[in-house]
């Protein structure tokens, strides 16, 4: 069966099963920490070959785990590796999925041909192939070639050096994108107070280590080993404590949001992002009208952001859109469809503008799992 067909089937199944799991969560009880690279795979290496990414990521990861265990003894912390060993990318994902983790944190160090490149950034799963993101994505994915000659079979024909392979990722949908973005934004917020203060922001990329995780997942790039300033900071073990502390602070905030949203089974409010004016109401009140939708219907979600967008925002690409507010995020949707078949018909054209668009089920103004 062609790779593209397999991945389309996989993505549809993944959305259904993952959404059911997402909405059945009660509290954050288990986290998997993934120190990037290891063993025969050194990861990024300094110009003098003395400083290796694999050692930095392991040090920061172990310190992060200890902080979590100390503050939250009820949370189980699982590492994809605790020593200098090689772990295949699919094995890292498998560890997280088999343990039914609630959060996956992968820690890495960046590198670039341009020595001036500096700063931290956090990736979530996505299909953004802009030049800067694509360079990082290809670098992190290239490790699969160390897994033996069968890597193409294991990763369903994926070639990390072939840009066409990355087109496939536009067919995949991360059902936990909103939560992943939440964690990523918190990491970058706290990194503003860190030893490397330059923030390169939140990025999306088709990263294999995040591809099949069935929980919110982020990949953190601490800094650039290729930059002399960043390297000096990354090679200082005292700063490893600082990095771990900053990620822990982000985790602590994320857990509060996570528990608040899910432990009480709180619903979400469906709000019109482009409120209609009423002659009987004062103008410019800044209030939003709640859409009264008592029936069950389907919508197509196109993106999730941490602020309300203007109706003429370029991000909406001229589409009429509503949003569903969930925590600090606004999930923008298109259309109201009485059946899933009609939603599927609309999905094809919507994906021309929004490749990662996917179908959601709304009941009484609340998102519910598709399998309910």
N, C-alpha and C positions, 0 to 999 in steps of 0.2 A: 504494500500500500504506500503511495507517495507520502513523503514527509509532511507536506502541507496539509494533506487530508487527515493524517494521524494527529497533528497538532490542533486542528480545528475541533476534532472529536474530543481530544483531551481537554481543551480549554472549556468546552461546553460542560463536560462532566465536572471539571474542577470548580467552575462557578457554582454549580448546584450543591456539591458536597461541602465546599468551603463555606458557603454562605450559611448552610445549616449549622455548621460547627461554630461559626462566628457568633451567631445569635443565641447559642446555647451556653456560651461562656458565663461563668458566675463571677469569679474573681481571678486576678492574675496570681497564679500559684507556681508557675514553672517558667524558667527562662533558659535559653540555650545561648551560650557565649562562644563565638567562633573566632579563635585567633588565626588570622590569615596565614596561608602558606605553611611551611614546616618541613623538616627532614631534608630530602634531596632538593626540595623547592625553596630557595632562599627568599623568593619574592624580590622586591626592589632592593638594589644594592648601592651603597655609596660609591662615589668616584674612586676612592682608594681601596674599595672592596673590603673594608674593615667593619662596616656597619650593615647589618642585614635586617630587612623588614621582619622576617619570621621571629627574630628574637624580641624586637620591640612589641610586636602584636601579642606575643605570648605573655610578656611581662605585664602589659597593660590589662590584658584579659583576666589574668589570675588576680590582679589587684582589684579589678572591678567586681569579680565574683565574690571576693572576700568581703567587700563593702556591702554587697547585697545580703550575703548570709548573716553578717553581723547585725544589720538593721532589721532584716526580715527573716528570722530563723524559720518561719513557716514556708518560705519560698524555696523550692528546689532549684539549685543552680547546676546546670549540666554544661560541660565543656566538650567541644568537638575534639580537642586535644589539650593535654596538660603538660606534655613534654615535647621535645623537638622531634616530632615524627611527621611523616607525610600522610595526609588524609585527602582522599579524592573529593572533588566538589559534590558529587552526587551522594557520597557517604555523609558529608556534613548535613546536607538536607535531610537525608534519611534519619540521622540521629534526632534532629528536631521533630520530624513528623512522627516517628515511632514513639517518642516520649510525650507526644501531644503537648508540646510547649505552647505557651501563650505569647511568647515574644522571642525573636531570633535577632541577635546582635552580632554582626560580623565586623571585626576590627582589622584595618589595613593601614598601610603607609603608601603614599603616592610617589610617583616619579614622572618626570617629563624630560624631553630633549632640551627644552628651553630652561636654563638654570634659573631664570627669573621667576618661574612659576612658584607660587607660595600659597600657603593657607590650607585650611581644613574644609572638607565638604562631606555631605552625607547623601548616599544614594538610596533610592527605593526602586523596586522593580518597575520598569516602563520601557517604552519603545523610542525614547528620544535619542536620535543619532546625530546630534550636533557635533561639530568637529572635536570640541574639548571633551565632551562626555564620551564620545565614541573611542577616543584614545585611551581613556581610563578603562572603559568596558572591554576593549580588545586585550589590554594588558592583563586584567584580572582573569579573563576567560582563557587566556593562552595556557594556563597551567594544566588544562585537561590533556594537552599533548604529552605530558609526563606520565599519564596514567596507562600508557601502553598503546599498541596499535589498534586496539578495539574501541578507542574513545569515540569514533564516529558512530559505531553501533550503540554504545552505551548512551550517547547523547542524541540519538535519533537522527544521525546524519549531520549534526551541527559541526561546522568548521569555523574555529575562532578567527581565522585569517581571511575568511570570505565574507565581504560585506553583504552579499545576498542572503547569507544565513540569518542575518539579523532582521531581515524583512519578516521572517516567520514570527518574530516576537510581537508584531503588531496584531497577530491573531490571538494572542494570549491575554488573559485578563487577571490581574491580581485582585482577588476578591477582598483583600485586606488593605487596599491602597490607602484608604482614609486614615486608618490607624497607623500605618507605616509612615505616612506624611506627618502625622501628629508627633510621633517619636522623633522623626528626623528634624522637625522644626525645633523641638525642645533641645536636642543635642546641639544644633547650631546656635541657639540662643545662649546656652551656657558656655559654649566655646568662645564666645565674645569676651569672656573673662579669663580665658586660658592663656597659656604660655605662647601660643601662636594665635594672634588676635585677628588675623586676616581670615574672613569667612568667605568662602566661595559659594556658599548657599546650599540649597537642596537640589539635587539632580535626579533625573530618572534615566535608567539605562537597562538594557537587556542583559543583566548579569546572571550567569548560570547558577551561582550559589544561592540566589534568591528566587530562581525560576519556579521551583516546585514546593517551596515552603508553604505549608497550610496554616500560617499564622502571620501576624504583622511582622515585617522583617526590614532591617536597615543594614547598610554597609557603610561604615564610617572610615573615611580617609583622614588620618590624624594630621598629616602634613606632607611636605615633599622632601624625600631623602636626597633628591637631586639639587635642592636649594641649600647653599651653605648656611644660611640663617636657620632655616627649619631643621637642618641636619644637626646643628649644635644642640638644639632643644630636644630633638627626638633621641639623641644619644645620651641624654642626661637622665639617669634613673629616678632622680627626684621628680622630674617632670612626668615620668610614668605614673607616679602617684597622683599628680595633678590632673592628667588626662582621665585616669580612672575615676577620680572624684567628680569631674565635670560630667562624665557620662552617667555616673550614678545619680547625680542631681537631676539629670534629665529623666532617668528611669524612675526616680521617686515621683516626679511630677506626672509622668505618664501613667504610673500605677494609680495615682489618685483619680485621674480622669477615667481610666479604664474601669476601676472599681465602681465609680459613681455612675458610669453609663450602663454597666451590665449587671452589677450585683443586685440592684433594685428593679431590674427589668424595665427601665425607663424607656418610653417610646421617644419618637422624634416628631417635631412639629413641621408640617408641610407648609411652606410659606411662598407666596408669589413674589418673585424677585422683581417684577415689573408691575407694581400695584396700579389698578385702574382708578381713575379719579371719580369721585362721586360728588355731584353738585351740592348735596346736602352736608358734605363734610368740609372742614377747613382745609385749605391747600397747604402743601409743604410741611405737614406735621412730622414727617420722618417715620411714621408708623408703617408697618407692613400688614397687609390683609391676609388672614389665614384662609387658604383655599378649603372650602367645605367639600370634602370628598368622602361620602359615607360608604360608597361601594368599593369593592375590590377592583383594582385596575393595575395596569402595567405602565411603566415609564422606561425611558432609556437614559441612563446616567452618563454624562459626558465628561465631567471633571469634578474635582473637589478642591476647594481653596479655603484659606483662612480669613477671607474677607468677602463682603458683598460686592459683586461686580455691577458696574453701570450697565444699563440695557444696551448701550452701544459699545461695550468693551470689545476690543479685538479678540479677546479670549473666547468670546461666544460666537465669533465668526458669522455675525448677522442672524443668528438663530434666536427664536423666541424661547426663553428658558425660564424654568422655575427652580427654586432651590429648596432642599430639605436641610434644616439646621440640625447638626448632631455634634454635641460638644462645642469645640471651637472651630469646627469645619462646616462649610456650606457645600452640600452635594447638589450640583446643577443637573437638571434633567430636562428632557425634551419629550413632549407629547403625553397624551393620556389614552391608553389603548385598553379596550374591554377584554381582549383576549391576548394570550402570549403569541399566537400566530401573527396577529396584526403588528405586535411589537417587533417580532422577528423580521417582518417585511420592511418595517421602517429602519431597522438597525443597519441594514446594508448601506443605505444612502447616508445615514448619519455617520457611519464609520469612515466615509470619504473625507469628512472634515475632522472627525475625532476617532482615530484608529483604535483607541482603547475603550470606546463606548460599550456599555453592556446593559442588559435588561434587569430591572428591579421590580419587585412586587410591592404595591402599596395598599394597605387596608386601614380604613378609618384614619388616614393621614399619617400612618406609621409604616415604615419599611418592615416587612416580614420576610422570612426565608422563602426562597422560590419553591422549596419542596413542601411548604405547608399548605 
